[in-house]
Amino acid sequence: MFRQRISLDLKDVPLGEALSVIAQQAGLRLTYSAAVVPLDEPVTLSASNLTVGAVLSAVLYDTEVDVLLTAHGQAALVQRGALGEPQVGAVAGRVTDSISGHGVGLATVSVEGVGLRATSADDGSYRIANVPVGPHTVKAARIGYAAVSKLVTVLADQDIAVDFALTPQATELEQVVAIGYGTTERRELTGAVSSVTTDQVAAAPVTSLDQALLGRAPGVEVVTSSGQPGAGAMVRIRGGNSIKAGNDPLYVIDGVPVTTNLNDATTGTLLGEGMRGLNPIAAVDPKDIESIEILKDASAGAIYGARAANGVVLITTKRGRAGQNSVSFGSYYGIQEVRRTLPLLNATQFAQMVNAAYTNAGQPAPYSPAAIAALGSGTDWQNAILRSAPMRSVDLSFSGGDASTTYYVSGSLLQNDGVVIGSDMSRGSFRLNLDRTVSRKLRIGNRLSFSRSQAHVLPNGGAASVMLNALTAPPTLPVATAGGEYFTGINPLTGRPFPNPVATALAITNEERDNRAIGNVFAEYDLRDGLTFRSTLGLDFLNSVQDYYAPSTVLPGLNTGGEGSRGQAETVSWSFENTIHYTGRFGQVHSLDLLAGTTLQRTNTEGVSGWSQDFLTDALRVSGLNTAKTFVGVWTPAPHSSLASSFARANWGIADKYLFTVTGRVDGSSKFGAGHRYGLFPSGAFAWRASDEAFVKRLGLFDDLKLRVSYGRTGNQDIGNYASLATLGSTVYVLGGARAIGFVPNSLANPDLKWETTNGVDVGADVTVLRSRVTFTADYYSKKTHDLLLDARVPSSSGFGSSVQNIGSVRNRGFELSINSVNLTGGVLGWETSLNLAWNRNQVLNLGADSIIIDPYGVGGGAHQSPTVLKVGEPINSFYGWVYAGLQGGQPAYKDLDGDGLITSSDRTIIGNAQPKYTGGLTNRLTFRNFELSVLLQWSVGNKIYNINRSLLTAAGGTANQLADVAVGGPGIPAPKIGNTFESRESDLFVEDGSYLRGKNIRLSYSFPATWLQTMRLQAMRRLQLYISAQNLFTVTNYTGYDPEISEYATTNLAQGFDFGTYPQVRQVTFGFSAGF
């Protein structure tokens, strides 16, 4: 602007007129005060083809006035010397409600680019002092209102009056959301995208970002596998699509797709049924997150092609702001406990039950009346392993920068003790985000995070299942002997060694240590106005070490003389992406946004693990694996995969009213057969902003009305690395007394193997009414996944029973609704509400040659309970078993469904499924002066839970502890008869209603007024907030187990809704503060 050349001829004209001529010719905005500039001073100047800067310097030469150039491409005239000794002024005014005219308190008024801000008082008044002279943009914002910005010129030693009238608005239509390889304003979206903001993430002290999604976005189901610190979660976006392949969404952090496949990324050394390792998403500190976008339909997700069938979660982390250098510090302390314990028999009741069982079986009672009288309550094994556990966190961040460089640096520490003894998780994280403007056209930067996590994982599997053993342990046995050692002797009722749950939790080593680095470096270059080239190199590094050791003093090491293993896996995934992006307008009607790019991604994993047993001493534990007498085996997997892609997207807008989006991606993956390495994934979407039509405006109903429709195809490549290849497995034979190693075929080749493909349609509407105080978003979707990967039967002559093939199909259909409203504004009391609801129906459409597959995924090891099934016409997560018909002669009876007069396996049927009929979340946020109360209610309705625990705790076999229901009656026990109450067979006796309503997060905070901080001599502190919050404060449910929000086998889509010795969820109360400097 200032290098632009102009020509003029001035002779004895007033300086004010000369400045107007210069500004007009240059298209420049000049700001100045008559108190500083002598506007009547005559000026004479003849200039030909001189720069604007030179002309201004000439006309102001004798005026004691200098030109101050601003970052906004404007110029301010200030008194000479002001540049050496900065002059300041102030901005003051009032913030009001545009409808009521009342003052709006707690609005944030900020001067952009200089880091100055103030909070409006109850009457809406505010004042910002020490603002540098010159032009500035002043912005007023408050939750529940549309932000307003004004351009003002600050003069030396003067108060500039700037008033703001804010309009209530439930949703900010100008909100910028990430859409994959770019951003757009929400008003221009043509696909189904849900957002979770940084305020929503920060509202609860969650330890991983997937927990922050629960109850916040419609159509996103989150079920934590257990209450174990660091445990993973099942996340399903609009239902599960696959049977054998993965069902988790693709997570992209700052443009880097991250590894979530623990089958490859860990060695599985931990002793944990249903938990292979720590949650890979928990490596990211939630406090570093700026926003989360969930791409739910095919139109939004098709830009990620073969990885988007299960939805895409885009995570954007925080970055610095120019001119706003700040320091943030926060900490919290929480106490956790279980919601309830199960009502089990005490020692006296247990002994009476055992005597009754023996008597019914015709055997002598093992406990005499005197022995029973001396037992008392005995050992409460639940109380022995459960505790109140603390959780502590501290975080520190620095952010800011200048016009050319911005930075965000953060670090945090988390210590999360588990409510079960012997379990915990700690994490330290560091982040560095830099942005540098090298020149007007070139920008570079990076996003980098590093974290280290360490967890002691509760043993869960076989004889070392802490929770299950605590439930079934006889209360007549002690925790420790008189000598102080854990009691692991013979259980007199079984004749076998006793699996002491306290000893298992504290004596067994079951530990994981993870180092994780996720980051990228990028460069952007503007080839011309509106045309930008971007190149990004991304890295996801995960090193996981898992240690397991069971000493010879406790099971299962008691049987093997001690046993142990160590596994280490290192995964390096790099990606190289290049995009070219064009934006432009043609005339007053047409706008065009074009994107094209390529992706190369390579993932390499190297692992090593070894197992040995029978040690001379337990003192060395895992460090002494080489001293064992028996080496069970060593494994050295090295899976790898590659992906090569090209993609393009075009957005065309006509009059900002008719919006078209076309997307296409071609993916080539090494995971598939030679004939199907590449696939095309297209999509198209159209949105019509009907509220801009004249006939809609005449209705006077809508502030904004947008109708959307989309159709597209996405894929799922999460099938393992070598499923299309013929593989060999090693085997051992003894020939002639010598040990011989050989290889045998392990699987058949399938060169035609290809991705699972999901075709989806979405019809939606975005509606804003009542002067933007209420917004509705509604979507109907239907998606069908075909070419499912299944183990199909093959002729026995092949030497195999099955091979992986593309057969079968699954359908998900549903409806989503979200409502946001601003209920009260304009006074000291504010109230906002957000409601989201989701209905999804899942159905198996085709299983190839089969119509039913029984027990496709084994669960309930040792409990003889595995009611999983796949059946055409039913949801994937269905339960299969017998239907209870009552007690006959003291024995359970079941319905004869096939009418043959016998109770056989043919009488089994579908007895429930884990799919909820609908889910939802309701958030209310109330503000009163400096207080803020946020309440999140979350619910699930209609889902069933198969309670394997109950099947074990009602068998009344006389050897394991039982529920009190066995003695007094309960569901399915109308006439209890000790000793033969139940049979342990799969039946609807153990299917319970898992519906619940939960106070997921309740938070009360107080923000100290700036005047209080000044009174306390804390002028350097910009903000200080104290808060108390409660997670899972109350739960309304009919489920009889520990907690209804649970799924032991969260990593598979075939066995959701099972409760089997699962680590219970926790209730937590947290106290904390956050401060800004």
BAPA-981875 format. One record per residue (C-alpha): residue in one letter; x, y, z. Coordinates in steps of 0.5 Angstrom, whole numbers, plus 500, padded with zeros to 3 digits. Layout:
BEGIN
AXYZ/...
***
This chain:
BEGIN
M500500500/F505505502/R510503496/Q504505491/R506511487/I502517486/S502524482/L499530485/D500538484/L499542490/K500549491/D498553498/V493548500/P491547507/L494541510/G488537511/E486538504/A492535502/L492529506/S485528503/V487528496/I493523498/A489518502/Q484518496/Q489517490/A492511495/G486508497/L489509504/R485510511/L489516515/T487517522/Y489523526/S487528531/A486536529/A490537536/V496534533/V496535526/P496543524/L490542518/D490549516/E498549515/P499551507/V502546503/T506546496/L508540493/S509537486/A510530485/S510525479/N510518480/L513518488/T511513493/V505514498/G510514504/A515519500/V509524499/L507523506/S514525509/A514531504/V508534506/L509533514/Y516535514/D515541518/T509539522/E513535528/V508530526/D510523524/V507517520/L505511524/L504505520/T500499523/A499492522/H492493519/G495496512/Q493503515/A497510517/A496514524/L499521524/V502522531/Q506527534/R513527533/G517523539/A511519540/L515513537/G521514542/E516515548/P509511546/Q503515547/V497512550/G490513551/A484509553/V478506550/A471506554/G464505553/R458500555/V456493552/T448492552/D443487549/S441490543/I434487544/S432489551/G438495552/H440493559/G447492560/V451486559/G456484565/L462479564/A463481557/T470481554/V472487551/S479486548/V484491543/E486486538/G493485537/V496489543/G493484549/L489489553/R482487555/A477488560/T471485563/S464489563/A461491570/D454489571/D451495568/G455493562/S461499563/Y468498561/R474501560/I481499558/A487504559/N494504556/V492503549/P497505544/V495511540/G493510533/P487505529/H485499533/T480494532/V476493539/K472487540/A466485545/A464478546/R460474551/I457467551/G450467548/Y451473544/A454474537/A461478537/V462485535/S468488532/K469496531/L475500528/V477506533/T483511533/V486512540/L488519541/A494521546/D491522553/Q484521551/D478517553/I475514546/A468512547/V466505544/D459502545/F457495543/A450493542/L450485542/T445481539/P443474543/Q445468539/A445461540/T450459535/E456463532/L454462524/E461465523/Q465460527/V471457523/V471449523/A476445521/I473440515/G480436513/Y485440509/G482446511/T477450515/T470454513/E465458516/R459454519/R454458515/E458455509/L458447511/T454442506/G456436511/A454434518/V460436522/S459437530/S464441534/V466441541/T470447543/T475448548/D471451553/Q467444553/V473440554/A475444560/A469444563/A471437566/P478434568/V478429563/T484425562/S483424555/L480427549/D475422547/Q472422554/A470430552/L466427547/L461424551/G454427551/R457433547/A455431540/P449427537/G451421534/V457420538/E457414543/V463413548/V463408552/T469407557/S472400557/S473401565/G475405570/Q482403570/P486409569/G488410562/A483405560/G481406552/A474407550/M469405545/V467411540/R462409535/I460415530/R453413528/G454406529/G458400528/N460399521/S464393521/I464386524/K472384523/A475390521/G476396526/N470401528/D474406531/P474413528/L480416524/Y483421529/V487427526/I491431530/D493438527/G493434520/V497428523/P493421523/V495418529/T496410531/T490407535/N491400533/L494397539/N494390536/D500392532/A503398537/T503394543/T506386544/G500385548/T504382554/L499385559/L495381563/G488384562/E482381558/G479386554/M485391555/R491390551/G494397553/L493404555/N489409551/P493411545/I489418545/A490419552/A497421550/V494428548/D493433554/P486436553/K488442556/D492444549/I486443545/E483449541/S477445538/I474438536/E470437530/I467430528/L466429521/K460424521/D457424514/A460421507/S461428504/A465431510/G469425511/A470423504/I477427503/Y480422508/G477416503/A479409505/R480411513/A473415514/A468410514/N467410521/G468418522/V473422523/V475426529/L479433527/I483435533/T486442533/T491445538/K492452541/R497457538/G499463540/R496470538/A500476536/G501481541/Q498477546/N503475551/S500471556/V502466562/S497461564/F497456570/G492451573/S492446578/Y486441581/Y486436586/G480430586/I478425590/Q475418586/E471413589/V466407586/R459409586/R456403589/T459396592/L455389590/P451386596/L454380597/L454375603/N458376609/A462370613/T456368617/Q451368611/F456365607/A457359611/Q450358612/M449358604/V455353604/N452348609/A445348605/A449347599/Y452341602/T446338605/N442339599/A447335595/G447330601/Q454331604/P455333611/A455340612/P463343613/Y461348618/S459347625/P454352629/A460354633/A464355628/I459359624/A458363631/A465365631/L465368624/G462374625/S462378618/G469376616/T473379610/D469384606/W474383600/Q471389596/N473393601/A479390602/I481392594/L477399593/R479405596/S478413595/A483415590/P486422589/M488425582/R492431581/S494435575/V498441574/D499445568/L503451565/S503455558/F506461555/S503464549/G504470545/G508473539/D509479535/A506480528/S511475525/T512470530/T507467535/Y508461540/Y505456544/V509452549/S505448555/G507443560/S503439564/L503433570/L498428571/Q497423577/N491419577/D491413582/G486408581/V480406586/V483399586/I489398590/G495397585/S493401579/D495408577/M497412571/S501418571/R503422565/G507428563/S507432557/F510438553/R507442547/L511447542/N507450537/L510455533/D508460527/R513464523/T511469517/V518469513/S515474508/R509477505/K508470501/L511465506/R509462512/I512456516/G511453523/N510446527/R506443531/L510438536/S507434542/F511429547/S508425552/R511420557/S505415560/Q506410566/A501406568/H500400573/V494396570/L490392574/P491384573/N485381569/G485374566/G485367568/A487366576/A489373576/S482377575/V482382581/M475384581/L472377579/N476374585/A474379590/L467378588/T467370589/A472370594/P470366601/P469372606/T471366611/L478367609/P483372611/V487377607/A494375611/T496370615/A498371622/G505372620/G503378615/E504374609/Y498374604/F494368605/T495364598/G494357601/I489352600/N482354600/P478348604/L472349599/T475347593/G482344595/R486349590/P490355592/F486361593/P487367588/N488372594/P485378590/V489383595/A496379593/T494379586/A493387586/L499388590/A504383588/I504382581/T507387576/N503389570/E506395568/E506399561/R510405559/D509409553/N513415550/R509418544/A511424540/I506427535/G508433530/N509436524/V513441520/F509445515/A511451510/E505455506/Y507459500/D502464496/L503463489/R498469488/D493472491/G488466493/L493461491/T497457496/F501451496/R502448503/S507442504/T507438511/L511433514/G508429519/L510424525/D507419530/F512416534/L510411539/N514406544/S511402548/V514397554/Q510392557/D512388563/Y508382567/Y511378573/A507374577/P512371583/S512364586/T508366592/V501368588/L497365582/P498364577/G506364578/L504359584/N503354579/T509355575/G515357580/G514365578/E512367571/G514373567/S515377560/R517383557/G515386551/Q517392547/A514395540/E516401537/T511404531/V514410527/S508413522/W510418517/S506422512/F508427507/E502431504/N502437499/T496441497/I494447493/H488451495/Y485456491/T479461493/G476467489/R470470487/F467472480/G463478480/Q458479486/V455472485/H460466485/S465464490/L470458489/D474454493/L478449490/L483444494/A488438491/G493434494/T497428495/T499424501/L504419502/Q504415509/R508409511/T507405518/N513401521/T512397527/E518393530/G516389536/V520384541/S517380547/G519374551/W516369556/S519365561/Q518361568/D520357574/F525362577/L530361583/T528367586/D523373585/A527378587/L529380580/R522380577/V522382570/S529384570/G531377571/L527373565/N534370563/T535367569/A529362568/K529355568/T524355562/F524359556/V517359553/G518363547/V520369544/W516373539/T519379534/P513381530/A515387525/P508389521/H508395516/S504398511/S503404506/L498408503/A499413497/S493418496/S491423491/F485428493/A481434491/R475438493/A471443490/N466448493/W462453489/G457458492/I452462488/A450468492/D452465498/K445462497/Y446455493/L452451496/F455445492/T461441494/V464435490/T470431493/G474425491/R480421493/V484415491/D487411496/G492406494/S494401500/S499395501/K494392506/F489389500/G490384494/A494385488/G488386484/H485391489/R490396491/Y487402489/G480405490/L476411489/F472415494/P467420491/S462424495/G457430493/A453435497/F448441496/A446446501/W440451500/R440457504/A433458504/S432464509/D435468503/E430467499/A424473498/F418468500/V422465506/K424472509/R416474508/L414469513/G418472518/L420466522/F427464520/D433468522/D437463518/L435456514/K439452511/L437445508/R443440506/V443433502/S449429501/Y451422498/G458419498/R462413499/T468412504/G472406506/N475402512/Q482399511/D483397518/I484390517/G491388519/N497388514/Y497381511/A490379511/S490378503/L497374503/A498366504/T502366511/L506361514/G506359522/S512356526/T511349529/V515345533/Y516337533/V521332536/L524328531/G529323534/G529326541/A531333538/R527339537/A526341530/I523347528/G518348521/F513352518/V506350516/P501354512/N497359516/S492362512/L490362505/A491368500/N486372497/P488377492/D481379491/L481382498/K479389498/W476395503/E470395506/T466400503/T460404506/N455408502/G452414506/V446419505/D445425509/V439430509/G439435514/A437442516/D440448520/V435453523/T436459527/V429463530/L427468535/R432473533/S438468533/R436465540/V435458538/T438454533/F436447531/T440442527/A437436525/D440430520/Y437423518/Y442419515/S442412512/K449408511/K450401508/T457398509/H458392504/D464387502/L465386509/L471382511/L469375514/D472369515/A468365510/R467357510/V472354504/P472347502/S476342507/S480340501/S484346502/G486344508/F483350512/G476351515/S475358513/S479364509/V478372510/Q473374504/N469380502/I462378504/G456381507/S453387509/V451392515/R446398515/N446403520/R440408520/G438414524/F436421526/E440426530/L437433533/S441438537/I438444540/N442450543/S438456546/V439463549/N434463555/L436469559/T440475557/G441482558/G442482566/V446479571/L443473570/G444469564/W442462562/E443457556/T441450554/S444445549/L440439548/N443433543/L439427542/A441421537/W437415535/N441409531/R438402528/N444397526/Q442391522/V446385519/L443385512/N448379509/L453374512/G454370505/A452363505/D450363513/S444367516/I447366523/I454365526/I454363533/D459365538/P463369533/Y467372539/G469368545/V467372552/G467370559/G473366560/G472361565/A465363566/H462358561/Q458364558/S459366551/P452369548/T455373542/V452372535/L451375529/K444374525/V441377519/G436382521/E439383528/P444388531/I451386531/N451386538/S446381540/F446376545/Y444369544/G441364549/W435361552/V429364555/Y428363562/A421360564/G421360572/L423354577/Q420347576/G422343582/G427348585/Q431348578/P431353573/A426351567/Y427354560/K422355554/D422350549/L422354543/D422349537/G416345541/D420338540/G419337548/L426338549/I431343552/T437343547/S441348543/S436349538/D431353543/R436359543/T434365541/I436373541/I435375548/G437382547/N442387544/A447392547/Q445398542/P441403545/K435406543/Y437413543/T442417547/G443424549/G446430553/L443436556/T447442558/N445448562/R450454563/L448459568/T451465570/F450470576/R455476576/N462472577/F459465578/E458460573/L454454574/S455448568/V451442569/L451436564/L446430564/Q448424560/W443418558/S443412554/V436408554/G434401551/N441398551/K442391555/I448389559/Y449381559/N452381567/I456375567/N458377574/R451375576/S451368573/L457367577/L454370583/T448366583/A450359582/A450357589/G455352588/G458352595/T465354594/A464362592/N461368595/Q454370592/L449375592/A445376597/D439375592/V441368593/A438367600/V433372600/G430372593/G431377587/P430377579/G429370577/I429367584/P422367586/A423361590/P430361592/K433354594/I440354596/G445350592/N442349585/T439356584/F442357577/E445353572/S451357568/R448357561/E447363557/S440366558/D436372559/L436371567/F443375566/V440380561/E439387564/D436394562/G443398562/S439405561/Y441410565/L441418567/R447421569/G450427572/K456427568/N459433570/I457439574/R461445575/L461451579/S466457578/Y467464581/S472469577/F475474581/P473481579/A479485576/T478490582/W479485587/L486483584/Q488490584/T486490591/M490484593/R496487589/L495482584/Q495487578/A500482574/M494477574/R489478568/R484473571/L483468577/Q478463577/L476458583/Y472452581/I469445584/S466440580/A463433580/Q463427575/N458422575/L455425581/F449421581/T446415576/V439413576/T439406573/N436399574/Y442396573/T444391579/G452391577/Y457396579/D456401573/P452401567/E457405563/I461399562/S464394556/E469389558/Y471388551/A471395548/T476393543/T471389539/N465391535/L462383537/A462383544/Q459390547/G455390553/F459385557/D460386565/F465381567/G470382572/T470389570/Y474395573/P468399576/Q467407574/V468412579/R465418582/Q469424582/V469431586/T475436584/F477442587/G481447582/F484454580/S486457573/A490463573/G492468567/F498473567/
***
